[in-house]
Structures are given as structure tokens and as C-alpha cells.
Amino acid sequence: MDIAEAKDHLPELIAEAVSGEEVVITQNNQPVVKLVLVPQVKRRRQAGSAKGLVTISDDFDEPLEDFREYIT
């Protein structure tokens, strides 16, 4: 699509890019701009962000009742 035409259809072109299509804009029949969706930026992990979400019971390391006969 030529720049002059793209000026009149910019909202539609942006919608196409958001839906995953690559939109190439030309000038003098040469590609000059490509509209693409910007990928989501992954947030950096933060130490301690899950604090309090996981708990371990007091008997966590005790043998399971079903296996007691094999242990003694």
C-alpha cells in the first residue's frame, strides 16, 4: 500500500497488524515501512513474589500411612 493511501486507512491498517498480519507501506513502489504487532514484554521475575502462597504441612516428610508396613 502506498503512503498516500495508508494515510487515509491508518486505523484499518493498525487493526490488521494487531490481528497478526504484516502490513507493508511503500513509497515510489519501494517498501519503506512494515507494521507488525509488538510482542508482549515478559515481566522479569521478582524474588519473593510468591511468598505466602505455598505452605508445607508439618507432617510433610512423614511416611505415608499406606507404606508404613514396608518401612518397619
C-alpha positions in Angstrom: 0.0 0.0 0.0 1.3 3.5 -0.9 1.9 6.1 1.8 -0.8 8.4 0.5 -3.3 5.6 0.6 -2.1 4.4 4.0 -2.7 7.9 5.5 -6.4 7.5 4.7 -6.6 4.0 6.1 -4.3 4.0 9.1 -6.8 2.7 11.7 -7.7 -0.2 9.5 -4.0 -0.9 8.8 -3.3 -0.9 12.6 -6.2 -3.3 13.2 -4.7 -5.6 10.6 -1.3 -5.5 12.3 -2.9 -6.2 15.7 -4.7 -9.3 14.2 -1.3 -10.6 13.2 -0.9 -9.5 9.6 2.2 -7.7 8.4 1.3 -4.5 6.6 3.9 -3.1 4.2 3.7 0.5 3.2 5.6 1.6 0.0 6.9 4.9 -1.4 7.7 5.1 -5.1 6.9 1.3 -5.4 9.6 0.6 -2.8 8.8 -0.9 0.7 9.7 1.6 3.4 7.6 0.7 6.4 6.3 -2.5 7.9 3.5 -2.5 10.5 3.7 -5.6 12.8 2.3 -6.4 16.2 4.7 -5.7 19.0 5.1 -8.9 21.1 4.2 -8.7 24.8 7.2 -8.0 27.0 7.8 -10.7 29.6 8.0 -9.3 33.1 11.2 -10.0 34.9 10.9 -12.5 37.8 11.0 -10.9 41.2 12.4 -12.8 44.1 9.8 -13.4 46.9 6.8 -12.6 44.7 5.1 -15.9 45.7 5.8 -15.6 49.4 2.8 -16.9 51.4 1.2 -18.7 48.5 2.8 -22.1 49.2 2.6 -23.9 52.6 4.0 -27.2 53.7 2.3 -29.2 56.3 4.1 -30.2 59.5 4.0 -33.9 58.6 5.3 -33.4 55.0 8.3 -35.7 55.4 6.5 -38.4 57.5 6.0 -41.8 55.8 2.6 -42.3 54.1 0.2 -44.4 56.0 -0.1 -46.9 53.1 3.7 -47.6 53.2 4.2 -47.9 57.0 4.3 -51.7 56.8 7.2 -51.6 54.3 9.3 -49.2 56.5 9.2 -51.1 59.8 
